[in-house]
Amino acid sequence: MSIIGLFGVTLGNLYQKRFCASMSIFPGGAIQSATSAVLLLPFAVIFERIEVVWHPEFVIALTYMSAGVSIGALSLLYIMIRRGDVSRVASVFYLVPVSAAVASYLLYGEIFDIQVITGVSVVAIGVYFVNSSSNIVVKFFRTPR
């Protein structure tokens, strides 16, 4: 499923850059979210129990996912796609696990072990190289030898 998700995100980003660059951000995002809901609703009906238990934790998580992720983060993604190179925008996705690690440290007091520190460092360096104006990696591979 993760490969299918990666494929979908990649195609979506490329489609967004090519055909929807002038789309108004908020109405366009609403249309895309509604279309996704219509397409995925049959799968939810078939494979899930359609039941909601309204706990405060659920309401907080739902509000965060609805406002913070669906409206905020996707709008930022569309703006970044409109203004920049899709490969640079895609590199930012690698920061999601890093931000989750930082949030778990801040919220739950989790300790970073050597694997987390190594992973965060590799991701940070990679995202820096992809997004730096000097782009050292591209220059290295384009330099004739």
C-alpha positions in Angstrom: 0.0 0.0 0.0 2.8 2.4 0.7 4.1 2.0 -2.9 0.7 2.7 -4.2 0.5 5.8 -1.9 3.9 7.0 -3.1 2.9 6.5 -6.7 -0.4 8.4 -6.1 1.4 11.3 -4.4 4.0 11.6 -7.1 1.4 11.6 -9.9 -0.8 14.0 -8.0 2.1 16.5 -7.5 3.1 16.3 -11.2 -0.5 16.7 -12.3 -0.9 19.6 -9.9 2.2 21.4 -11.3 1.2 20.7 -15.0 -2.5 21.3 -15.1 -3.6 23.1 -12.0 -0.9 25.7 -11.5 -3.4 28.6 -11.8 -6.1 26.9 -9.6 -7.4 28.9 -6.7 -6.0 27.2 -3.6 -9.0 26.8 -1.2 -11.8 26.0 -3.7 -9.4 23.7 -5.6 -8.5 21.9 -2.4 -12.1 21.6 -1.5 -12.9 20.0 -4.9 -10.0 17.6 -4.6 -11.0 16.6 -1.1 -14.6 16.1 -2.1 -13.6 14.0 -5.1 -11.4 11.8 -2.9 -14.2 11.4 -0.4 -16.6 10.3 -3.2 -14.0 7.8 -4.6 -13.1 6.3 -1.3 -16.5 6.2 0.4 -17.4 2.8 -1.2 -14.2 1.3 0.2 -15.1 2.7 3.6 -18.6 1.2 3.5 -17.2 -2.2 2.4 -14.2 -2.5 4.6 -14.9 -0.4 7.7 -17.5 -0.2 10.4 -19.1 3.2 10.0 -19.3 4.1 13.7 -17.9 7.1 15.5 -17.2 7.3 19.2 -17.1 11.0 20.2 -14.3 11.2 22.8 -12.5 14.5 23.4 -9.2 13.0 22.1 -11.0 12.0 18.9 -12.5 15.5 18.4 -9.1 17.1 19.0 -7.4 14.7 16.5 -10.3 15.2 13.9 -10.0 19.0 14.3 -6.2 18.9 13.8 -6.5 16.6 10.8 -9.3 18.6 9.2 -8.0 22.1 9.8 -4.2 21.6 10.3 -3.5 19.0 7.7 -6.4 19.1 5.1 -6.6 22.9 4.9 -3.2 24.2 6.2 -0.7 21.6 5.0 -2.3 20.9 1.7 -2.7 24.6 0.9 1.0 25.1 1.7 1.8 22.1 -0.5 -0.2 23.6 -3.4 1.5 26.9 -2.9 5.0 25.3 -2.9 4.1 23.3 -6.0 3.0 26.5 -7.8 6.2 28.4 -6.9 8.8 25.7 -7.1 10.3 22.6 -8.5 8.2 19.5 -7.8 11.3 17.5 -6.7 12.1 20.1 -4.1 8.5 20.0 -2.8 8.6 16.2 -2.6 11.8 16.4 -0.6 9.9 18.1 2.2 7.8 15.0 2.7 10.9 13.4 4.3 10.6 15.9 7.1 7.3 14.3 8.3 9.0 11.6 10.4 11.4 14.1 11.7 8.6 16.4 12.9 6.9 13.4 14.4 10.1 12.5 16.3 10.4 16.1 17.6 6.7 16.2 18.6 7.0 12.9 20.5 10.0 14.3 22.3 8.2 17.6 23.2 4.8 16.0 24.0 5.7 12.7 25.5 9.3 13.0 26.6 10.6 10.3 24.3 14.3 9.9 24.2 16.2 10.0 20.9 18.4 7.0 20.5 21.3 6.7 18.0 19.0 5.4 15.3 16.7 8.4 15.5 19.5 10.8 15.7 21.2 9.2 12.6 17.9 9.1 10.7 17.1 12.8 11.5 20.6 13.8 10.5 20.5 12.0 7.2 17.1 13.4 6.3 18.0 16.9 7.3 21.2 16.8 5.2 19.3 15.3 2.2 16.6 17.9 2.3 19.2 20.6 2.7 21.1 19.4 -0.4 17.9 19.2 -2.5 16.7 22.6 -1.5 20.0 24.6 -1.2 20.5 27.2 -3.8 24.0 25.9 -4.5 22.7 22.4 -4.9 26.1 20.7 -4.3 24.9 17.2 -5.4 23.7 18.4 -8.8 27.0 20.3 -9.4 29.0 17.2 -8.4 27.2 15.0 -10.8 27.2 17.5 -13.7 30.9 18.3 -13.4 32.9 16.7 -16.2 35.6 14.4 -15.0 
